[in-house]
Amino acid sequence: MRAGRLGDAEMLYDLSEADFSPSNLWADDRSWVLCTDYDLWATKVVGSPALINALLNDSEIEALRLPWAHV
């Protein structure tokens, strides 16, 4: 486990001692969590409706709502 700022998370992907990229990133206040597969073919985000809507409506992010998470 490592702690840090979200803006610094990119450097976690280039650590020489790590075999894979981080699989979970949590906000310190536990208001959201990001889970990614080890080969990065899919990423899941759980958070507030406002966060999810922002991701779904961002023109640069390919996102969809999973059927089991539909509100």
N, C-alpha and C positions, 0 to 999 in steps of 0.2 A: 504494500500500500504506500502511496505517495500523496503528499498534500501540496497544493499550489494554487495559483490563479488560473482561471479558465483561459485567459489570454496567453498563458505560457504553456498550455497543453500540447501544442504542436511539437515542442522539443521532446516530449515523452515518446514520440514515434520514431525517433532517431537515436535512442539509447543503445550503445553497443552491447551492454550486458543483458538487454531484454531480447527474448526470442520472438515475441509477438508484440503487437500494438496493445495499448490499454483496452481492456474489455468493458470496463465500467467507469464512468465519470459521474460523480455525484456533487450536487451543490452542497456547500457547507451547511445550509439550513434545511437540506433534504427536500427542497421544493421541486426538484427535477432530477431525473437520472437519464443518462445516455448509455445504452448497451450496444456494443458492436461485435459482430462475428470476428473471429481471429483473422480471417482472410478478407475482411472488409466488404463482403458482398452485400451486406445489409446492416443497417443501424436502426435501432429503435429508441424513441424518446418518450418518456412519460413525464408529464408536467401539467401545469394549469391549462385550462381551456384557452387562455390568451396566448400562452407560449405555443401550443399546438396550432392554433389558428394562424399565428405569425409564420410558423414553418410551412404550413400548407399554402399560404398566400404569397410566399417569397418566390419571386420569378427565377431566382438563381438556384433554388433547392428543389430537387426532385423528391417529393414527399407524397405519401398517401396515408389515409387513416385505415388502420387494420380493422376488419369487420368486428372482431371481438372487443375492440376499444371504442366502438362508435357510441357517441353520447346523444 
